[in-house]
Amino acid sequence: MRANASTTRSLHSGELAHLAGVSPDTLRFYERRGLLPLAQRTASGYRVFPPEVLPRVRLIRGALSIGFSVAELTAILRERDDGGAPCRRVRELAANKLAALEDQLRDLQSWRRKLRKTLAAWDRTLKDTPRRKRAGLLEAFVATHPKRQSRIVRLNGLAYGKSKREKRQ
């Protein structure tokens, strides 16, 4: 079956995972977190999902890709499943993510300017340092930038340059 195909029959977890472009472990994770309904079981114990779960998994993946957290999605989807309309909350969360992203961009631009200045200073230092002699670049940097905050860009707790655990989810 093609990845964009729709179906009207129940899907085994492996088939659903394949169609949605995720792993069966991801589906189990989504189930445990309340993002997906608990799968039914066949007589032989295989997990099967109703066909309407496929668009939901795609919705979850899309929302995660733009910065929504699993906890946020759990609350949003629970409200939606209970007949609510969480649209204003979704919009508010997205606006907050944009504001945080803009703050991070300003921080990164500032860091870029500082790093460019540092590189220019290092170039001057290296020009005056004989070959095979240490210039102490990192020591000088640490002395002028004590306890520098991590430069890993974080968006809602998820780092670009993700850990192995985050990549599996």
N, C-alpha and C positions, 0 to 999 in steps of 0.2 A: 504494500500500500504506500502511496506517495506521502511525503511529509506534510503536504498541505491538503490531503484528502480529508473529507469528513466521513463520518460513519454513523450508523443508526443502531449498531449493535454494541454490546458490552465489550470492553477492551481489557485484556490481561495487562498486568502492570508493565511487563516488558514491552509490549506493543505500544501502550500509552506513552511510556518513556521514550521510545524510539520516535514516535510521531511528534512528540513535544520537544525533542532534542535535549532531553535530560536523562539522568540515570535513574534506575529503579530506586536507588538509595535516596535520591532527591525526592521522589514521590513519597517514600516512607517518612522522610523528614517533614515534608509538607503536611502529611496526615497527622503526625505527632504534634505539629504546631497549630493544627486546626485550620490550615489553609484549604485543605481538601476534606471532603467527607471520608469517613472510614470506608475502606474498600470492602465489598462483599467477598465472600470466600466460596470457591467452588467446592464440590464434594471432596476433591483431592487436595484442598487447601490453598489453591492458587488465588491470588488477589485479583479481583475484576472490578472495573470502574464503569459507571454509566458513560455514554458517549459525550454528554455535556461537560465532563471533567476536562476534556482536551482543550477547549477554548479557555477554561479557567486556569489551567497550567500555563498556557501562553500569556494570559493576562498577568499572572503572578510573575513570570519571567520578565515581561516587559516592565512592570512596575518596579521590580528589583533593579533592573538595568538603569532606571532613571533616579535611583537613590532611595526608594522607599524601603524601609526595614521590614523584616519578617514580622516583628511585633506590630508595626503600624498596619501592615496588610492583614494580619489576623484580626485586628479590631475593625478595620474597614469592612472586610468580607463578612465578619460575624454580623455587623450591623446590617449590611446589605442582605444577608441570608435571612435575617429576622424581619425583613420587610422595610427596613429603613432606607434612607437616601443619604449616604455619607458624602455626597458631592462637595459640599462646602468645606468639610473637614479635609477631603482630598486636596482641594484647591489651597487651603491654608497650609497644609503640610508641604505642598509643592512650592509655594511662595517662600516658606521658611528655608527650604533646601536651596532655592535660588539665592536668597540672601546669604546663606552660609557659603555657597559657591563663590559668590562675588567677593566676600571677605577673604576667602582662600586665594582667589586670583590676585587680589591686591597684595596679600602677603607674599605670594610667589613672585609677583613683579618686583616687590621690594627686595626680596632675596636675590633675584636675578641681577638687579642693579648692584647690590653689595658684592655678589660673586664676581661680576665683571670688574669691579674696582679691585677686588682681591687679586684676580688674575693679572690685572695690569701691574699691580704692585709686585706680585711674584715675578713677572717678566723683568721688571727693573732690578729686583734682587738677584735673579738668575744671571742677568747680563753682567753683574759685578761679581759673581761668584765663580771662582776657578772650577774647571771640570774636576769631577771626582771629589769635590768638597761639598759637604752638606750645607744647604742654605737655611735649614730650619723653617721651612715654609709652614708645615703643620703646627709647629710649636708657636710660631708667630701668630698664626690664625687663632689658635686656641687662646692665646694670651689677650688678643684683641676682641674675641667673641666668646667670653666664658659662658659655659652652660647653654650653648646654642640649642634651641628647641629642635626637635626632629623635623626634618624636611619632608617626611612622608605625608603626602596630601591625603587627608581623611575627609570623607564625605559621609556623614551620618554613621560614623564608626567603622566604615569599610574602607580599607586602604587600597589605593592603586598600588600595585605591587603586592597582591594579596598573599596571605599565608596559605599553606597547603590546605588547612581546614576550610578556609573561606572559599577556595577554588572548588572544593568538593561540593559545596552547597549550591 
